[in-house]
Amino acid sequence: MTGSKPNLAPLRLHIPEPKFRPGDEADFSDIGVPPVDSIPKPDEAAMPSAIRDLAYGLVRVLDDDHQAKGSWNPGLEPEQLRMMLRNMMLTRAFDDRMFRAQRQGKTSFYMKSTGEEATSVATAMALASDDMCFPSYRQQGILITRGYPIVAMMNQIYSNRSDHLKGRQLPIMYSAPEYGFFTISGNLATQYPQAVGWAMASASRGDSRIAAVWCGEGSTAEGDFHSALTFAAVYNAPVILQVVNNQWAISSFSGIAGGERTTFAARGIGYGIAALRVDGNDPLAVFAAMRWASDRARTNNGPTLIEYFTYRAEGHSTSDDPGAYRAAKEFEKWPLGDPVERLKQHLIILGEWDEERHSALQTELTDLVKAAQKQAEANGILGHGLHQPFETMFEDVFEEMPWHLKEQCAQMLEEQHRKFGPEWEPK
């Protein structure tokens, strides 16, 4: 029999709700933005228990006046800064063009990374080129930064005859292991234990390469995330565990994943993992945090969990309408600004950039992406014809195709030849 205590109020659940809904005026004045160097940069070998405050603060380099300041300042050369700006601008131009292609019916699906470009571009620039990246589905900037051909990215989005994945992956689920880019999975957080396992294997071989993995804040509620942190901590794996906290999962805000209680970086503290919370819209802070964490991993000082505090400017995907669940113009009021604009202004203050050069670069990148799109579309677009031979659906699953699949494949080819003739080829 259930007991009762009439002198106590009834128990109740807390249901997290975002502060603003459609029709509300967004107000982020409650978000604390500490001054640069409010928590100075520690030694890479510092014990996690000695730097726990970094999980609750905010690593910053660019101040409100767009000057690079403090102990976290990575001291990048102007040419490196211009390359970082170019990579972020190219990522944004690529996103805009592919978003438009989806709206034109040329592909089924796309996900933009607008406002979050620093979390992939700056991080990729801070890593060694042969370190292995285990991305989520909004890290196209890694491939662009590492020089992967954007035509090949478009071929995959269009699932055309030049798609090296043969149309088997959802658009934007890239795979480029030769560029240190592990295959993207649509099942969230699966890449976390994969990254930790890869890092453990690298360490067991006595290699010098480390692993880096990305997920959104919503994915931290997945069991794979916590299993990965356990293994990373126990075995001191050389891995960098990154959480891109852009405030929103598909249509639920960060509170559903526990963001009301504490920071996402603080999840590392309970595992004994070094943890940083970083201004994700400050490209120099993102670079500095990743370089610090990579130096830590490479010197056998263990894993690092980094939370990038940023904002998802666009919808979750082309299948999502953010206007149905969040206030309009939230990104315009986001207190940490736009990463592209902030880096642009920093370069201008240094005397290494100006509005005219910026405009010219924007035009150059737009034209580059347009030309790549034309080249990719010559190979076909999604939904317009069969771009891969029928028999490829039976391939690349087993090392040796079993007899029953060989039999089914032969029957299918026989039927194909009967209907279309033996010379028929997919277009």
C-alpha angles and dihedrals in degrees: 000000000000112000123229132208107194093190091065128077114247116269116256138184125239113231110197114231128183117248094237133041132179109303094027125112109242115234120181097174090119092065109101115222106190122207120267112280094016082142111028122224111271129212113280090240095055116133113252091237090058095055102039092124089070088070090063102037129064123251108222136173105168111068126206088273090056092247120137109237144160139035093304093060104121092204095227120186118248091251090056090049092050090050090050090051091048093050092051092047092048090050090052093047090049090050093050093050095047092045088055091047090056092050088051091057096250094123136013104234145014139173123205125208097204111159093013100070094114092061091065105025099044092041093051090050091052094052127075112261092245096049110113118246121204102194135189118221100283101058101094086130089074092063092044092049092049092052100251108164110261089211088063089050090052092047088057092048090051093042087220132158091279094052103119089206088060094232094295098120129069110256112279092023091118128183122197111149091164086065093046092258115131119214113277116239125205089213103090122241095005087117092063099072089037091057093046091048091050090049091049090051091050090052094046089054092049090241124155098224123104134198130237125193134190134201137157123255091255090060091061086080090065120101092231090064093057095041089054092051090051093053093042091053097042095049098032089234118197094241136126113217112202130191116194101206101195091161096247138069116192094311103330124089127236094268091073087065092047100271093136092064102051143327121296089236088062089069087078094059095068090054094048092248123142107252134196131186110206138188096251093197093057105084093195093052090049091050092047094049093049093047090049091049094045092050088049093051094044092054094052094254092128142242128331129208114211125189115199108205103212142128134250102232095188135041121289089258140329086282092061133080108200090188087074094065112017138052119270120257094015093143091055088059096043104127095220095059130209118322094217093050093045094053091044091054091047091055091047091053089050089054090242099110143026141189093262094055090044092053091047091051091049090054092046093052093045090053091046092054092045091053091048091050091053090051093048094047090055084069091055139267132249116282096014105104135321108298101181129050114262093242093063089078087072096047135089095025101092126029087227114027108237120238097254092056091047088053093049092047092051091049091050093049090049090053091046091053091047092054102036106017129255094276095057115125129185115257 
